[in-house]
């Protein structure tokens, strides 16, 4: 039976570091003229989702990690997801 493939980075803290480094690199590239031209054609947000997905599919970061579970359970969600959020009416 073949062994379960492991990712290059396994620790949740290391996975977080890799993901934050990818985002920092993308936002830094956005300030460069060449990057700005690229992000005019394809939005930066697309790369913010695509690059981590590519890293997980190539085995750099794991597909499943404790970090992902923590982020899903975190209460740091946008205000529109909270049940107590109500839009204010303008009169």
C-alpha positions in Angstrom: 0.0 0.0 0.0 1.5 3.4 -1.0 2.4 5.8 1.8 0.2 8.9 2.3 1.8 11.8 0.5 2.9 14.5 2.9 3.2 18.2 2.3 6.4 20.1 2.4 5.1 22.3 5.2 3.0 20.5 7.9 3.0 22.7 11.0 -0.1 25.0 11.3 2.2 27.9 12.2 4.4 27.2 9.2 1.3 27.0 6.9 0.1 30.3 8.2 3.5 31.8 7.6 3.5 30.5 4.0 0.0 31.8 3.3 0.8 35.3 4.8 4.0 35.4 2.8 2.1 34.6 -0.4 -0.4 37.4 0.3 2.4 39.8 1.1 4.3 39.0 -2.1 1.1 39.5 -4.1 0.3 42.8 -2.6 3.9 43.9 -3.0 3.8 42.9 -6.7 0.6 45.0 -7.0 2.7 48.1 -6.3 5.2 47.2 -9.1 4.4 48.6 -12.6 4.5 45.1 -14.2 2.3 43.7 -11.4 -0.1 46.6 -11.7 -0.5 45.9 -15.5 -1.2 42.2 -14.7 -3.7 43.0 -12.0 -5.6 45.4 -14.3 -6.4 42.4 -16.5 -6.9 39.7 -13.8 -7.9 41.0 -10.4 -5.6 40.5 -7.5 -8.3 38.6 -5.5 -8.2 35.8 -8.1 -4.5 35.3 -7.4 -5.1 35.5 -3.6 -7.3 32.3 -4.0 -5.4 30.7 -6.9 -1.9 30.7 -5.6 -2.7 29.0 -2.2 -4.8 26.4 -4.0 -1.9 25.8 -6.4 0.4 25.4 -3.3 -1.9 22.8 -1.7 -2.4 20.8 -4.9 1.4 20.6 -5.5 2.1 19.4 -2.0 3.8 22.5 -0.6 1.1 23.0 2.0 -1.4 20.4 3.2 -4.9 20.0 1.9 -6.1 19.5 5.5 -4.6 21.3 8.5 -5.5 22.3 12.0 -5.1 25.9 10.9 -8.0 25.6 8.5 -10.3 24.2 11.2 -9.3 27.1 13.5 -10.0 29.7 10.8 -13.4 28.2 10.1 -14.3 28.2 13.7 -12.9 31.7 14.4 -15.4 34.3 15.4 -13.6 36.9 13.2 -16.2 36.8 10.5 -17.4 39.8 8.5 -20.2 41.8 10.0 -22.7 40.7 7.3 -22.4 37.1 8.5 -23.4 37.9 12.0 -27.1 37.4 12.9 -27.1 40.6 15.1 -26.1 42.8 12.2 -28.9 45.0 10.9 -28.6 47.5 8.1 -29.5 51.1 9.1 -32.3 52.8 7.3 -31.6 56.2 5.9 -34.4 58.7 6.1 
